[in-house]
């Protein structure tokens, strides 16, 4: 099993503060004879519908010396996991969780904007110090 991201606990706490219940840590998916490990699975009760909204969250720290390499790895991993999730758990949406400082740097550059323009891409921006969710993209419906 892969090591947890440095911001793993911060994202868990931020999701819990936002009303989510962590259901899987990690969420394991089989792809043929192989397995992938998405950092978190979570769900939230939607009171009006008496139904659960389910998400999976892949956390990326973007701490290497090459932000573009981090972006490439995050992009590839996100779309591989999203496709696997669509086949195995189609009621669960995948989100990439990144720090606010990462969002304000590489994701404001043209390279980051390419990912943000993808119609199936979902993002959680979090503040690791306050353990808060700053932004959902696209906005999650309550």
N, C-alpha and C positions, 0 to 999 in steps of 0.2 A: 504494500500500500504506500502511495507517495506521501511525502512529508507535508504537513499543513503549512499554508502560506503564513507569513509573519503577521498578517492582519486578520487571520481566521477568527480569533476570539472577538476582535473589534466588530467585525461584520455580524457575527452571531448576536452579540449584544445589541447592535443597532437594529437588527431585524426584530428581535424580541421587544425592544422599546417601541417599535413601529406596529406591534400587535401580531407578529408572526409567531408561529410555533415551529421550532426546528424538529423535523421528523426524521431526517437522515443526516448523519455526519460521519462519513461521506455517503452520498447517493451512488450506489454501484449499479452500472448498466452493463449488460452483456452485448457485445457486438460479435456475433458468430462465436468463435472459440476464445475470444479475448474479452477483457473487461476494462471499462473506463471508470474513473472515480471522479465524480463531480463533487466539489467541496461540500455543498449543503443542499438538502431538500427542506422545504418549508411549506406551511400552509396557513391560511387565514380564513376564519369563518366570515362569510358575507351574510350579515344579519338579515338584510332585506330578502335574500333569496334562500336563506337557510342552507347554503351550500358552501363548500370549501373552494378557495382559490389556491392553486398549487403552483409553486415555482421551484426551480433549481438554480443554484447560484455558484458560479465559478469565480473565485477571488484571484486577482492578479495584482502583485505589488509594484511592478515596473521599477525595480531597483537595480537592474544591471547597468553596465556602462553604455549600453546601446538601446535607447528608447525605441528605435525603429525595429530592432530585433525583438524586443518585448512586445511591440505592437503586432508584428508578424506572427509570433507564437500565440498571442492571445486570440487573434483573428482566426487562425487555423483551428485552434482548440475549441473556440466557441462554436464554429460552424460544424465541426465534426460531432461535438456533443449535442448540438441542437438537432442534427439529423437523427442521431441515435435516439434521443429523447422523443422525437416525433413518432418513431416506430414503436418504442417500448412503453412510453407513458405520454400519450398524445394530449392528455388533459393538463400537463405540466409545462410551463414556459421557462426557458433558460434565460438568465441574466448574467452579465459580466459585471462584477463589482470592482470598482477602482476608487482610489483615494481622490479627494477633491483636487489636490495638487497635480495629480496625473491628468485629470480632466482639464485643468486650466493650462496645461502645457501641451503635451503631444496630441491630445484630442482637439485642441484648437488650431493645430497646424493642418495643412492640406492632407497629409497622410492619415491623420486621425479622423478627419472629416469624411474620408472615403468609407470608413467603417460606419460612422454615424448615419450615413446616407443609405446604408443597406436596409431594405424594408423589414427584414426579419431580425435585425439586430436589436437587442435590449440591454440596457445599461442601468446599473445602480451606482450612484456617486455617493460616497460616504466620507464622513469626517472621523478619522481614527482616534483623535484626541477626545472628542465628546461622544463618540460612538453613536452618531446620528446618521440617518439617511438624509442626504441633502437633496437628491433628485432621483426620480425614476424616469427613464426614457425608453419607450413612451410612458407617459403618466399612467400609473396603475389605477384602475377603477375600484373604488371602495365597495 
